[in-house]
Amino acid sequence: MAKAYPTTPDGRYFVVRGRLWRTSNPALGESERERHVHDLMRARRAVRTALADEDAAALKAARAGVQAAKVALGERGPVWWDDGAPDLNRHMAKNTPYAAWHAALDAG
């Protein structure tokens, strides 16, 4: 069972150890999302294999596959929202406009 991480009220990020991570684009259809997640998992397995084999070329290709899947999911690359809000991916929540929300989680 996967651990559920807190998600910001606007649904743009989830928080792991105080750091914001961009969520997948909620506008993706379920079959499209599943396809991209499958591609991501395949690419991650390829990274693991390339590291074990110490194959630099395969590692570079596998990491490119991870990047492509993450962009397709909306977790990297251009943001999936259109209100002009900045991308705070990988920022510490305490240093963002989500600071009070995150502090309230810790207090609760």
N, C-alpha and C positions, 0 to 999 in steps of 0.2 A: 504494500500500500504506500503510495507516494505521500510525502509530508505536504500539508497545505501551508503555504506561506501567506502572510497578510498581504492583501492587495490594496493599493491606494484607493481612496473613494472614487476617483475618476476612472479606475480600471486600467490605467496606463502602465503601472509598475507593480511588481511584487517585491518584497523586502526579504533579503537573506543577510543575517548578521549585520543589520543596519544599512546595507547597501541596496540601492534601487536597481532593479533589472526590468527592462522593458518586456511587457507581455506581448503575446501574439496578437495580431490584428483580429479583433472580434468580428469584423465584416467578412472574414474568409468563410466560405462554405465548409461544412463538416468534411466532405470528401476531399476538398482541396487542402484543408488543414491536415488531415490524416496523411495525405500523400507527401506533404512537405515534412511532417514529423518522421515518416518512414525514411525519406531521403536523409534527414538529419541523423537518424540513428545509424543508418548504413554508413554515412560519412564518419561518424564517431568511431564505429567499429574499424573502419579503414585507418583512422588515425592510430588507434591502439595497435593494430597489426603493423603499421609502418614503423612505429616506435620500437616495437619488439624486434622487428627485422632490421632496425637501424638503416632504413631505406629513405634517404633524404628526398628523392624525387617523389616517391609514393606519399610521403608525409606532406609535402607541399601540395600535391593534388588533393589529398584527403582533407586538409585544412581549408582548401578552396571550396570543397564540397560542403563543409560545415558552414562556411561563410555564406555560400549561395542559399542554402536551406534556411539559415537564420534570416537573411534578407527577405526571402520569399514569405516567411512567416510574419515579417514585420518587426522582428526582435532586434534587427540591426538595419542600417541603411536609413533611407528617408522615413520619417515618422509617419504613422498611419492616421494621425488626427490632423484636423485642418483648421484649428483655431489659432495657429501661430505660436502656441506654447513651445518653449525650448525643449530639447531632448535632454533629460537628466539621467539617462542610462549610465549606470555604474557610479553615480554620485552617492555619497553618504547622505542618507535621508535627513540627518540633523543639519546639513548645510544647504537644504533646499526649502522651497515653500511647503513641503510636506513635514517639516520639522515638528510642528505642534501636534499634528496627527500621529506621527511616530512616537513622540514622547508620551502621548496619551495611551498608546498601546503598551508601552513599558510600564506605565503607572498602573494599568489595569490588570 
